[in-house]
Amino acid sequence: MQKENIIISLGGSLVAPGEIDVVFLKNFKKSLKKYIDLKRFFIFVGGGKICRNYQKALLDFGADNKERDLIGIDVSRLNAKVVQQVFYDIAFSELITNPTKNISTKKDIVVAGGWKPGWSTDYCSVILAKNMGIKTIINVTNIDYVYDKDPDKFKTAKAFKKILWKDFRKIVGNKWSPGLSVPFDPRASKMAEILKIKVIIVNGKHLERLEHFLNNKPFLGTTIQ
């Protein structure tokens, strides 16, 4: 039986909110291993908060967007190497850094990091989805839902269980910049809308929600399509 290919865009702030979150990573592995008899997972790992800290510092020293993106790619790949090691016994040994290349492995877990300036790991995940004919991307992040504004700043922020791409893109805008913190980046969102790719937003701090989605059960989170 051919396994179903699943793409996960994993937020770097879950991997390393400050220090490496070993407990989360062990539980993340435990969750995915429940499904590897039927599914293969392609995991794109972001840079997260640490990445944004580096990029902010570079901005203070006059770095341009390209230089800030390059350090973000380095942090993303470092986070990805950690995730790859977590899955060492079932993961492809090569870290994917170019989503346009053919991935020749039968391993159950394939881990990817950043590619090149101007391309977030969200965008890279959409590129791979296009190349492999995959129509759903799971974005494992640190928020419960997509909101119309920052829920940490606005108590009146509205949560969406379902939202159309055209409405989501009004919230996140159209411009990518290094370190941008949104549920799914603007350029990736535009391409996903064109390709009719569905994106699922789930909070990785509650991995049972990810499992509910993988089990085709009702889940807490947002569906963008």
C-alpha positions, 0 to 999 in steps of 0.5 A: 500500500502506498503511504499518504504524503503529509506536509507539516510546516513546524513553527520554530518557536515550538522547537526553541521558544528560548531553549530547545523544548525537549519535552515538546519534541519527544511528544511530537515524535510520539504523535507522528510515530502513531501514523507512519504505517500509513503516512510519510511526513515532510517537516519544514522547520521555521526559525521562530523567535530566536530567528527574529531576535537575530534579525532584529539585532542585524537590523540595528547594525544596518543589515539589509533584508537579504542578510537578515533572511540569510541568518534566518535560513541558518537558524531554520536549518539549525532547528531542522537539524535538531528535529532531524536528530529527534527522528534519527531512527526513522528520518532521511539522513539528508536535510532538505534545503531545496524543495524543488529537487526530487526527494529520493527516499522511502524513509517515513520522516523527511526534514527540511530547513530554509532555502534562499532569501525571500522564501519562508519555510511556509513558502517552501512547503507550498512549493513541495506540495505543488511538486508532489501534488499534495493538497493539504499542509498542516501548520503546527504553530503556537496559536489556537486559531487564525484571528482577525487581529493579535489576540494578545493585544486585542481582547475583541480579536475574532477567532476563525474555525474556517476562513477563505484565502481571500479573507485570510490574505486581507489579514496578513497582507501581501508583503513578506519581510524577514522575521514576519510573524503571521500564521502563514506567510503572505507569499505562501498564502497567495500561491496556496490560494492559486493552487487550491491548497488547504492549510490547517492551523493547529496549536502544537502545544496541544498535540492531540489536536494534530492527532484528531486532524490526522484521524479525520476527527473534529479538531480545534484549529483553523482551516484555510481554503 
